[in-house]
Amino acid sequence: MKAIQFDAPGGPDVLYIGEYEAPQPGPGQVLVHIAATALNRADLIQRRGKYPVPAGQSPLLGLEMAGTVIETGTDVTDFEIGDNVCALMNGGGYAQLAVVDQEMLLRLPGNLSFTKAAAIPEVFLTAYQALHFIADLQKGEQVLIHAGGSGVGTAAIQLCRLAGATPIVTASGGKHERLKEIGAAHCIDYKKENFAERVKEITDGQGVNVLLDFVGGSYFAQNLDALALEGRMVCLGFLGGFNVAALNLAPILRKRLRIEGTTLRARSQAYKYELTAGFRRDCWPAFVDRKLRAVVDTIYDWEEVDDAHRYMESNANLGKIVLTIGE
Ligand SMILES: NC(=O)c1ccc[n+]([C@@H]2O[C@H](COP(=O)([O-])OP(=O)(O)OC[C@H]3O[C@@H](n4cnc5c(N)ncnc54)[C@H](OP(=O)(O)O)[C@@H]3O)[C@@H](O)[C@H]2O)c1
């Protein structure tokens, strides 16, 4: 098969399409002919050599894909050749073929194209995990989502609405109109406004019950300020750095805050099966009746993968950047 590879870490120019050994399905696994994959920030970090691949997982880039089952291993009970599916992966999505455990597969409804389906697994499962597995989001709660225009942010906005919660987002100003169409109740321009002060105005001084943070160090103090009594903050990324300068920890006790970090790729397969099963039960039907939608910003042919990586690095995307996989 062919796959996108790189021989040494570096910029987008190091990526090339070349021959790679095709995977073989084992018991309980299927072989998928991939039609489309999608970019994630982790791909950029891995390409730069700063994201060590967890032991035993594919060194190829690509944390999600959509395609057609072309072979089934022994003990595969729920899927057959010809089924169209998408899945979260541990790597290996930037390729023509991939082997996936049947527990990870989501069957595509007829109204979902491969390019849209490929844009769903990583960001929706990340947002579902953060909001429901970790923060225990309740109906009627208010949620602050940083980087609201990111792939994960656009998924989180929709999952808040599905749960009857109110999403408030931070994003650069040019993205606000589209984010309101996707479901954001309030948009804060983090480049011009103090988001903690704006959150207090919006919530009548209460603060938000749940906060999804991708920015890290530079936001930490303001995040504590923006949280309500018994607020829960989930730390998912460090787009703004790892370090915090002088910080007053008192709000953590005074407001009885819960702060929890998470990863997805490094979790056990058993955890990912459980997460996927919850998502299949709670959210997948909403893609059929279009209460949830993949938010696709741009579709690139895989021969243009370097341009796709440059585009993500420019922070211009709102939602997902998809790669169609060629023959
Ligand atoms: N822990 C986990 O399990 C997990 C899983 C998946 C993703 N993630 C993390 O989730 C984040 C989003 O990933 P993604 O693939 O959805 O990203 P993405 O689509 O590339 O979007 C990232 C957006 O974040 C905003 N941004 C970038 N740098 C920023 C900064 N310093 N301060 C504030 N906003 C900034 C930009 O939008 P603006 O125009 O609004 O600035 C940018 O478009 C990443 O940090 C990623 O590592 C974590």
The ligand as a Tripos MOL2 file, in Angstrom:
@<TRIPOS>MOLECULE
LIG
   48    52     1     0     0
SMALL
NO_CHARGES

@<TRIPOS>ATOM
      1 N1         -5.7840   15.9140   25.3160 N.am      1 LIG1
      2 C1         -6.4700   15.3290   24.3570 C.2       1 LIG1
      3 O1         -6.9830   14.2330   24.5090 O.2       1 LIG1
      4 C2         -6.6330   16.0530   23.0380 C.ar      1 LIG1
      5 C3         -7.2290   15.4030   21.9340 C.ar      1 LIG1
      6 C4         -7.3930   16.1410   20.7410 C.ar      1 LIG1
      7 C5         -6.9440   17.4500   20.6640 C.ar      1 LIG1
      8 N2         -6.3400   18.0070   21.7540 N.ar      1 LIG1
      9 C6         -5.8650   19.4040   21.7100 C.3       1 LIG1
     10 O2         -6.9700   20.2090   21.3770 O.3       1 LIG1
     11 C7         -6.4900   21.4190   20.7750 C.3       1 LIG1
     12 C8         -7.2680   21.6580   19.5000 C.3       1 LIG1
     13 O3         -6.9110   20.6680   18.5620 O.3       1 LIG1
     14 P1         -7.5360   20.7130   17.0790 P.3       1 LIG1
     15 O4         -6.8870   19.6390   16.2880 O.co2     1 LIG1
     16 O5         -9.0110   20.7300   17.1930 O.co2     1 LIG1
     17 O6         -6.9820   22.1650   16.6470 O.3       1 LIG1
     18 P2         -7.2130   23.0780   15.3690 P.3       1 LIG1
     19 O7         -8.4160   22.6630   14.5950 O.co2     1 LIG1
     20 O8         -5.9120   23.1720   14.6690 O.co2     1 LIG1
     21 O9         -7.5490   24.5310   15.9980 O.3       1 LIG1
     22 C9         -6.6760   25.2080   16.8500 C.3       1 LIG1
     23 C10        -7.2040   26.6580   17.0230 C.3       1 LIG1
     24 O10        -6.7890   27.1190   18.3040 O.3       1 LIG1
     25 C11        -6.6220   28.5330   18.2560 C.3       1 LIG1
     26 N3         -5.3280   28.8410   18.8790 N.ar      1 LIG1
     27 C12        -4.1090   28.4690   18.4310 C.ar      1 LIG1
     28 N4         -3.1610   28.9310   19.2590 N.ar      1 LIG1
     29 C13        -3.8030   29.5960   20.2550 C.ar      1 LIG1
     30 C14        -3.3670   30.3080   21.4250 C.ar      1 LIG1
     31 N5         -2.0740   30.4070   21.7480 N.pl3     1 LIG1
     32 N6         -4.3030   30.8700   22.2110 N.ar      1 LIG1
     33 C15        -5.6280   30.7590   21.9120 C.ar      1 LIG1
     34 N7         -6.0990   30.1070   20.8200 N.ar      1 LIG1
     35 C16        -5.1860   29.5370   20.0030 C.ar      1 LIG1
     36 C17        -6.6770   28.9610   16.7950 C.3       1 LIG1
     37 O11        -7.9530   29.5930   16.5640 O.3       1 LIG1
     38 P3         -8.1570   31.2080   16.7310 P.3       1 LIG1
     39 O12        -8.2590   31.7520   15.3400 O.co2     1 LIG1
     40 O13        -9.4320   31.3470   17.4770 O.co2     1 LIG1
     41 O14        -6.9680   31.7130   17.4660 O.co2     1 LIG1
     42 C18        -6.6100   27.6440   16.0440 C.3       1 LIG1
     43 O15        -7.3020   27.6350   14.8170 O.3       1 LIG1
     44 C19        -4.9750   21.2220   20.5650 C.3       1 LIG1
     45 O16        -4.2990   21.8430   21.6260 O.3       1 LIG1
     46 C20        -4.8270   19.7220   20.6610 C.3       1 LIG1
     47 O17        -3.5190   19.3500   21.0300 O.3       1 LIG1
     48 C21        -6.1820   17.3430   22.9220 C.ar      1 LIG1
@<TRIPOS>BOND
     1     1     2 1
     2     2     3 2
     3     2     4 1
     4     4     5 ar
     5     4    48 ar
     6     5     6 ar
     7     6     7 ar
     8     7     8 ar
     9     8     9 1
    10     8    48 ar
    11     9    10 1
    12     9    46 1
    13    10    11 1
    14    11    12 1
    15    11    44 1
    16    12    13 1
    17    13    14 1
    18    14    15 2
    19    14    16 1
    20    14    17 1
    21    17    18 1
    22    18    19 2
    23    18    20 1
    24    18    21 1
    25    21    22 1
    26    22    23 1
    27    23    24 1
    28    23    42 1
    29    24    25 1
    30    25    26 1
    31    25    36 1
    32    26    27 ar
    33    26    35 ar
    34    27    28 ar
    35    28    29 ar
    36    29    30 ar
    37    29    35 ar
    38    30    31 1
    39    30    32 ar
    40    32    33 ar
    41    33    34 ar
    42    34    35 ar
    43    36    37 1
    44    36    42 1
    45    37    38 1
    46    38    39 2
    47    38    40 1
    48    38    41 1
    49    42    43 1
    50    44    45 1
    51    44    46 1
    52    46    47 1
@<TRIPOS>SUBSTRUCTURE
     1 LIG1         1 GROUP 0 **** ****
